[in-house]
Amino acid sequence: MINQSAALPADARESTQAVHGGEVRQKPYGSLTTPIIQTSTYTFEDTAAVIAHMERKKAELPLLRGEYGRYGNPTQESAERKLALVEGGDAALLFASGMAAATSVMLALLSPGDYLVMTDDLYRLTRDFALNFLGRFGVKTLLVKSGDDAGLAAAVRAAAAASSKCLVFSEAPSNPYLRVIDIPRVVELAHRHGALVMIDSTFASPINLKPLQYGADLVLHSASKYLGGHNDLLAGAVVGPQALINQLRTARNQLGGVIDPHNAYLLLRGLKTLALRVAKQNESGLQVARFLESQPKVRRVYYPGLPSHPDHEIARRLMRGFGGVVTFEIDGDLARTGKFIDALRLPYIGPSLGGVESIVEQPALMSHFAKDKAEREAIGIKDELVRLALGIEDAEDLIADLQQALDQI
Ligand code: PLP
């Protein structure tokens, strides 16, 4: 709506962009921080002002003022500009949650008969939406095992041959096994067949991975995680080229899942410290993963920064850091794993990740509780699996806590 960012040097680096990018330099009342413009509607001085605004809108010129909250808000737009700069895309759109972003993009881009090709290690609700919801509208989903390159290529070829539109969707790193898809290779394959590629890089954040740089068409984030960074907001984001973002903005206006001004403010604030937080989480992630891998009561550790991870080489090539989530298996069963989790003193037990507080969960008892053991195992969720999302506590304290909890089982 109000499109005047501070004039930053063209070569400003990531943290400078994260602090100053997207902000209007001189703000109302001399406020340093961008205010929360808490309004649902905007008023006009007179009819001439209405006409001037509508003429600009009709001509698709940058708007100079607000009209209605669902179409945009200055706090939200500052956060969108900042995120686009940090992610390295033309433009960003913010939504009420990561799911609002994912579902809006899929509904906007796919029509009956179109195909969604998805890697199968992914957030449960994204999978459920594709299979159960989009399926009702005639969109076909092909689920490919994460890491099965030949299977992915075959699915893209089959989908492209059978449909006018195909969207390839993958998380990078994925949930919970932290698989990292070879984005440049998949983009080359998809584009050769006229398909678009969308990467959910929630687990990486733009500090560790910039999928657009490798040719992806769109990047998705649950901004509730690293971007917000304080376990206190729900938001979603899509970043990409201007033409696609314009199309998605129209969809957001209609579907209505826009972020609210207060959450946009919290996100703006969180983004300013993104690089600091993620650097700390990368460091702790590697230390904790190495510690766990050395423990006899831990059967297996999944962390892309470890040479034992199946995608270590891809992660080293594409990522600048490996993130703050470490997934591992306790050498035991459901109960012994629960006992270990209960013995931990620092991480909170809960879903989610990416905030300053560490959070731990046993996926079999949290995200996949409704499924029975056989159903869980069919999709790779073992009883003894633990997902530890590190916050910004000191790694030494986190490791000492893990050690004492392991000693108790
Ligand atoms: N994508 C990933 C990888 C996630 O982990 C999640 C949520 O946990 C989502 C999307 C959905 O985001 P939100 O919870 O903000 O709706």
Residues whose N, C-alpha, C, O or C-beta is under 5 A from the ligand:
A	BS01	PLP	S97 G98 M99 A100 Y123 N175 D200 T202 S222 A223 S224 A235
